[in-house]
Amino acid sequence: MSSWTVQKVDLSPPALEELVDPLTSGLSTNFEHVSVSIVACPDLSQAPFNLAAPGLSGNPRIADIGGPPNLAPVPKLDRKYSFSEIAKLMEMGSSGALLGASAGPFHILGLNSELMPNLSFDEETITNRTHYAKIDENGECLCEGISSPDCGLMANLFGSDGSSGPVLKIEAKIRTGRPNFTDTIQSALKAKFGERLISMGGVFVIKKGKANLHVMPDFSKTPLKSREEVNNWLKYFDMDAPLTCLSVFHSHDPGLDLRIEHTHCFSAHNQGGHYHDDITPKEVEYEAYFNVAEVLYRIDRPEA
């Protein structure tokens, strides 16, 4: 991985306090009940969040690795990524934590899948709470833990020291409009900050209701040449709360071919996958904890 391109962008993140009013206003256009505040981070290693580290503070940074062009029209099977190598390219030092959304390690599992990276590390140990979701032999989704420290094709990761500190807490209940939770946040950031790039990551839990998620099946035997073909290839499921969702998103793309938003979810009831939206707007409840990145790394940017 050390030979792959790395574009580093130093960001100018706003203070968390600057986000409270615009996010409250933006979310209130789409949810009946909204609360946005700055809080001391609770221990996110505990249920229902189940992160590999207790917090989201300390040198917050985001990486966008590879991308959808590595999947379609045909998969680039040489794109095998190691989280330990990614952490080095993100200049994280000897300890830290990573979370986010990626494609699974096909070279380990023997098939394509969704991955929910969730690990912390220091000089002596690695705590790996990563999950993956696959299509089983019956055509159903199975989500379970995986110990592999690898991923493939693409990844969107939030990295930090994993320490406790101030974070942005968002609670939203009863969706009244069409955009999903993360899209609503992105729109509010864009409206407030314009062309100033704001990159965020963290975790949210869908506490009540159901959500629509997709799971990638094994690689297509024929090239996927259009968005319609990709959508027909994906497998969609209605999944039950509670769902723990690891999320990375940006207010806009300044020309780096960023994946603007990527969120993957897992659960204790073996459901999980790529988040699209909730499907029970009158009962849905979100509880989120986010931090703002100081640095962005665009790693192995696809040529096309």
C-alpha positions as a Python dict, from the first residue, in 0.01 Angstrom:
ca = {
    (1, 'M'): (0, 0, 0),
    (2, 'S'): (291, 238, 59),
    (3, 'S'): (331, 280, -317),
    (4, 'W'): (-23, 410, -370),
    (5, 'T'): (-96, 777, -408),
    (6, 'V'): (-187, 986, -105),
    (7, 'Q'): (-334, 1335, -129),
    (8, 'K'): (-334, 1510, 206),
    (9, 'V'): (-565, 1805, 271),
    (10, 'D'): (-538, 2010, 589),
    (11, 'L'): (-891, 2115, 679),
    (12, 'S'): (-1012, 2416, 875),
    (13, 'P'): (-1281, 2257, 1091),
    (14, 'P'): (-1528, 2477, 1273),
    (15, 'A'): (-1556, 2458, 1648),
    (16, 'L'): (-1825, 2215, 1748),
    (17, 'E'): (-2020, 2506, 1895),
    (18, 'E'): (-2049, 2656, 1545),
    (19, 'L'): (-2240, 2349, 1429),
    (20, 'V'): (-2519, 2347, 1686),
    (21, 'D'): (-2746, 2616, 1538),
    (22, 'P'): (-2715, 2527, 1167),
    (23, 'L'): (-2766, 2156, 1233),
    (24, 'T'): (-3059, 2222, 1463),
    (25, 'S'): (-3218, 2440, 1197),
    (26, 'G'): (-3146, 2196, 915),
    (27, 'L'): (-3262, 1885, 1096),
    (28, 'S'): (-3578, 2061, 1214),
    (29, 'T'): (-3691, 2089, 852),
    (30, 'N'): (-3695, 1709, 828),
    (31, 'F'): (-3762, 1577, 1181),
    (32, 'E'): (-4034, 1662, 1429),
    (33, 'H'): (-3811, 1642, 1738),
    (34, 'V'): (-3446, 1753, 1723),
    (35, 'S'): (-3173, 1810, 1981),
    (36, 'V'): (-2816, 1910, 1894),
    (37, 'S'): (-2563, 1972, 2171),
    (38, 'I'): (-2196, 1951, 2269),
    (39, 'V'): (-2141, 1686, 2536),
    (40, 'A'): (-1861, 1497, 2705),
    (41, 'C'): (-1844, 1178, 2504),
    (42, 'P'): (-2006, 882, 2676),
    (43, 'D'): (-1821, 551, 2671),
    (44, 'L'): (-1897, 443, 2315),
    (45, 'S'): (-1736, 104, 2374),
    (46, 'Q'): (-2051, 13, 2566),
    (47, 'A'): (-2383, -103, 2419),
    (48, 'P'): (-2559, -4, 2203),
    (49, 'F'): (-2265, 161, 2024),
    (50, 'N'): (-2007, -113, 2079),
    (51, 'L'): (-1710, 74, 1935),
    (52, 'A'): (-1355, -54, 1975),
    (53, 'A'): (-1255, 268, 2156),
    (54, 'P'): (-1443, 480, 2411),
    (55, 'G'): (-1430, 811, 2225),
    (56, 'L'): (-1387, 1005, 1901),
    (57, 'S'): (-1130, 1261, 2010),
    (58, 'G'): (-758, 1314, 1960),
    (59, 'N'): (-624, 1403, 1614),
    (60, 'P'): (-951, 1338, 1425),
    (61, 'R'): (-894, 1257, 1057),
    (62, 'I'): (-1071, 1096, 764),
    (63, 'A'): (-951, 881, 475),
    (64, 'D'): (-1122, 797, 147),
    (65, 'I'): (-951, 489, 1),
    (66, 'G'): (-1010, 352, -347),
    (67, 'G'): (-1371, 387, -453),
    (68, 'P'): (-1663, 248, -653),
    (69, 'P'): (-1458, 237, -978),
    (70, 'N'): (-1269, -50, -814),
    (71, 'L'): (-1596, -247, -805),
    (72, 'A'): (-1766, -171, -1137),
    (73, 'P'): (-1785, -240, -1419),
    (74, 'V'): (-1551, -523, -1309),
    (75, 'P'): (-1382, -565, -970),
    (76, 'K'): (-1014, -479, -937),
    (77, 'L'): (-901, -776, -733),
    (78, 'D'): (-558, -627, -668),
    (79, 'R'): (-719, -367, -440),
    (80, 'K'): (-656, -536, -106),
    (81, 'Y'): (-616, -294, 183),
    (82, 'S'): (-473, -343, 532),
    (83, 'F'): (-603, -127, 815),
    (84, 'S'): (-259, -118, 975),
    (85, 'E'): (-113, 18, 652),
    (86, 'I'): (-400, 262, 611),
    (87, 'A'): (-334, 391, 965),
    (88, 'K'): (28, 458, 868),
    (89, 'L'): (-77, 644, 554),
    (90, 'M'): (-312, 847, 776),
    (91, 'E'): (-12, 933, 996),
    (92, 'M'): (-180, 791, 1306),
    (93, 'G'): (129, 679, 1492),
    (94, 'S'): (146, 374, 1716),
    (95, 'S'): (-205, 391, 1860),
    (96, 'G'): (-552, 498, 1757),
    (97, 'A'): (-896, 387, 1641),
    (98, 'L'): (-1068, 348, 1306),
    (99, 'L'): (-1435, 317, 1216),
    (100, 'G'): (-1641, 351, 902),
    (101, 'A'): (-1768, 171, 594),
    (102, 'S'): (-1592, -40, 333),
    (103, 'A'): (-1614, -343, 111),
    (104, 'G'): (-1515, -667, 280),
    (105, 'P'): (-1187, -858, 246),
    (106, 'F'): (-1286, -1080, -46),
    (107, 'H'): (-938, -1234, -44),
    (108, 'I'): (-1000, -1358, 312),
    (109, 'L'): (-1369, -1448, 298),
    (110, 'G'): (-1370, -1590, -52),
    (111, 'L'): (-1664, -1369, -154),
    (112, 'N'): (-1772, -1008, -177),
    (113, 'S'): (-1940, -842, 125),
    (114, 'E'): (-2009, -524, 319),
    (115, 'L'): (-1770, -436, 603),
    (116, 'M'): (-1816, -226, 917),
    (117, 'P'): (-1455, -141, 1021),
    (118, 'N'): (-1437, -91, 1397),
    (119, 'L'): (-1097, -138, 1560),
    (120, 'S'): (-846, 20, 1792),
    (121, 'F'): (-476, -50, 1832),
    (122, 'D'): (-163, 32, 2027),
    (123, 'E'): (192, -99, 2025),
    (124, 'E'): (91, -428, 2188),
    (125, 'T'): (-272, -509, 2109),
    (126, 'I'): (-549, -476, 1853),
    (127, 'T'): (-913, -463, 1958),
    (128, 'N'): (-1122, -562, 1658),
    (129, 'R'): (-1502, -531, 1678),
    (130, 'T'): (-1547, -526, 1301),
    (131, 'H'): (-1855, -688, 1145),
    (132, 'Y'): (-1937, -790, 792),
    (133, 'A'): (-2260, -865, 607),
    (134, 'K'): (-2289, -1118, 327),
    (135, 'I'): (-2558, -1289, 122),
    (136, 'D'): (-2580, -1648, 246),
    (137, 'E'): (-2660, -1962, 51),
    (138, 'N'): (-3035, -1899, 99),
    (139, 'G'): (-3018, -1549, -48),
    (140, 'E'): (-3060, -1388, 294),
    (141, 'C'): (-2838, -1143, 482),
    (142, 'L'): (-2605, -1264, 756),
    (143, 'C'): (-2415, -1008, 965),
    (144, 'E'): (-2153, -1125, 1213),
    (145, 'G'): (-1813, -1041, 1357),
    (146, 'I'): (-1488, -1087, 1166),
    (147, 'S'): (-1133, -1084, 1299),
    (148, 'S'): (-955, -998, 973),
    (149, 'P'): (-770, -662, 977),
    (150, 'D'): (-820, -615, 601),
    (151, 'C'): (-1073, -475, 355),
    (152, 'G'): (-1100, -446, -21),
    (153, 'L'): (-1187, -217, -311),
    (154, 'M'): (-1295, 92, -116),
    (155, 'A'): (-1312, 234, 235),
    (156, 'N'): (-1426, 551, 409),
    (157, 'L'): (-1273, 578, 754),
    (158, 'F'): (-1277, 813, 1052),
    (159, 'G'): (-962, 790, 1261),
    (160, 'S'): (-871, 935, 1598),
    (161, 'D'): (-683, 855, 1916),
    (162, 'G'): (-1010, 704, 2037),
    (163, 'S'): (-1003, 913, 2351),
    (164, 'S'): (-1287, 1082, 2533),
    (165, 'G'): (-1357, 1449, 2478),
    (166, 'P'): (-1625, 1690, 2359),
    (167, 'V'): (-1840, 1557, 2075),
    (168, 'L'): (-2146, 1658, 1884),
    (169, 'K'): (-2458, 1477, 2006),
    (170, 'I'): (-2762, 1467, 1779),
    (171, 'E'): (-3103, 1325, 1859),
    (172, 'A'): (-3374, 1321, 1593),
    (173, 'K'): (-3717, 1160, 1603),
    (174, 'I'): (-4010, 1125, 1361),
    (175, 'R'): (-3896, 1204, 1008),
    (176, 'T'): (-4129, 1442, 827),
    (177, 'G'): (-3947, 1487, 493),
    (178, 'R'): (-3781, 1266, 231),
    (179, 'P'): (-3403, 1303, 295),
    (180, 'N'): (-3244, 1051, 527),
    (181, 'F'): (-3058, 1138, 848),
    (182, 'T'): (-2708, 1186, 706),
    (183, 'D'): (-2831, 1365, 392),
    (184, 'T'): (-3011, 1615, 613),
    (185, 'I'): (-2692, 1685, 807),
    (186, 'Q'): (-2491, 1725, 486),
    (187, 'S'): (-2743, 1971, 343),
    (188, 'A'): (-2728, 2180, 660),
    (189, 'L'): (-2346, 2187, 649),
    (190, 'K'): (-2345, 2288, 282),
    (191, 'A'): (-2598, 2564, 346),
    (192, 'K'): (-2391, 2706, 631),
    (193, 'F'): (-2034, 2664, 507),
    (194, 'G'): (-2065, 2667, 127),
    (195, 'E'): (-1737, 2569, -42),
    (196, 'R'): (-1554, 2527, 289),
    (197, 'L'): (-1507, 2151, 320),
    (198, 'I'): (-1643, 2004, 645),
    (199, 'S'): (-1568, 1633, 699),
    (200, 'M'): (-1724, 1438, 985),
    (201, 'G'): (-1739, 1088, 1123),
    (202, 'G'): (-1878, 891, 1411),
    (203, 'V'): (-2156, 657, 1512),
    (204, 'F'): (-2534, 667, 1535),
    (205, 'V'): (-2794, 420, 1650),
    (206, 'I'): (-3133, 374, 1492),
    (207, 'K'): (-3316, 307, 1818),
    (208, 'K'): (-3667, 239, 1689),
    (209, 'G'): (-3831, 137, 1364),
    (210, 'K'): (-3691, -22, 1051),
    (211, 'A'): (-3431, 79, 793),
    (212, 'N'): (-3365, -8, 431),
    (213, 'L'): (-3014, -145, 382),
    (214, 'H'): (-2841, -314, 92),
    (215, 'V'): (-2586, -594, 94),
    (216, 'M'): (-2356, -663, -199),
    (217, 'P'): (-2375, -1023, -320),
    (218, 'D'): (-2071, -1200, -457),
    (219, 'F'): (-1909, -1035, -758),
    (220, 'S'): (-2120, -1018, -1071),
    (221, 'K'): (-2028, -1265, -1345),
    (222, 'T'): (-2099, -995, -1605),
    (223, 'P'): (-1976, -632, -1610),
    (224, 'L'): (-2195, -379, -1432),
    (225, 'K'): (-2203, -98, -1684),
    (226, 'S'): (-2473, 133, -1546),
    (227, 'R'): (-2622, 251, -1219),
    (228, 'E'): (-2937, 55, -1304),
    (229, 'E'): (-2737, -266, -1345),
    (230, 'V'): (-2563, -205, -1013),
    (231, 'N'): (-2895, -142, -835),
    (232, 'N'): (-3043, -460, -981),
    (233, 'W'): (-2737, -657, -865),
    (234, 'L'): (-2752, -529, -507),
    (235, 'K'): (-2978, -704, -255),
    (236, 'Y'): (-3206, -480, -48),
    (237, 'F'): (-3353, -565, 292),
    (238, 'D'): (-3579, -404, 551),
    (239, 'M'): (-3394, -442, 880),
    (240, 'D'): (-3496, -396, 1242),
    (241, 'A'): (-3375, -156, 1509),
    (242, 'P'): (-3159, -130, 1703),
    (243, 'L'): (-2892, -83, 1437),
    (244, 'T'): (-2547, 61, 1511),
    (245, 'C'): (-2429, 270, 1217),
    (246, 'L'): (-2071, 380, 1144),
    (247, 'S'): (-2070, 690, 929),
    (248, 'V'): (-1831, 917, 736),
    (249, 'F'): (-1950, 1213, 529),
    (250, 'H'): (-1845, 1545, 375),
    (251, 'S'): (-2028, 1870, 311),
    (252, 'H'): (-1918, 1859, -56),
    (253, 'D'): (-1649, 1726, -290),
    (254, 'P'): (-1379, 1984, -372),
    (255, 'G'): (-1262, 1780, -671),
    (256, 'L'): (-1106, 1476, -502),
    (257, 'D'): (-1365, 1223, -623),
    (258, 'L'): (-1478, 1177, -264),
    (259, 'R'): (-1758, 947, -169),
    (260, 'I'): (-1976, 1214, -12),
    (261, 'E'): (-2139, 981, 241),
    (262, 'H'): (-2088, 621, 342),
    (263, 'T'): (-2263, 451, 633),
    (264, 'H'): (-2264, 83, 728),
    (265, 'C'): (-2469, -72, 1008),
    (266, 'F'): (-2446, -383, 1225),
    (267, 'S'): (-2651, -534, 1506),
    (268, 'A'): (-2664, -802, 1772),
    (269, 'H'): (-2946, -974, 1579),
    (270, 'N'): (-2734, -1060, 1272),
    (271, 'Q'): (-2873, -784, 1048),
    (272, 'G'): (-2658, -519, 885),
    (273, 'G'): (-2539, -362, 564),
    (274, 'H'): (-2521, -31, 378),
    (275, 'Y'): (-2762, 233, 511),
    (276, 'H'): (-3003, 400, 270),
    (277, 'D'): (-3282, 537, 490),
    (278, 'D'): (-3538, 453, 754),
    (279, 'I'): (-3876, 322, 633),
    (280, 'T'): (-4083, 389, 945),
    (281, 'P'): (-4070, 771, 963),
    (282, 'K'): (-4340, 805, 1227),
    (283, 'E'): (-4150, 598, 1482),
    (284, 'V'): (-3783, 632, 1391),
    (285, 'E'): (-3538, 760, 1652),
    (286, 'Y'): (-3172, 845, 1591),
    (287, 'E'): (-2901, 907, 1851),
    (288, 'A'): (-2563, 1013, 1711),
    (289, 'Y'): (-2216, 1115, 1825),
    (290, 'F'): (-1986, 1285, 1571),
    (291, 'N'): (-1657, 1470, 1556),
    (292, 'V'): (-1509, 1694, 1287),
    (293, 'A'): (-1191, 1593, 1103),
    (294, 'E'): (-882, 1813, 1097),
    (295, 'V'): (-714, 1631, 807),
    (296, 'L'): (-838, 1445, 498),
    (297, 'Y'): (-641, 1175, 313),
    (298, 'R'): (-738, 1067, -38),
    (299, 'I'): (-562, 732, -82),
    (300, 'D'): (-533, 532, -405),
    (301, 'R'): (-769, 762, -592),
    (302, 'P'): (-901, 578, -900),
    (303, 'E'): (-782, 713, -1234),
    (304, 'A'): (-1131, 699, -1381),
}
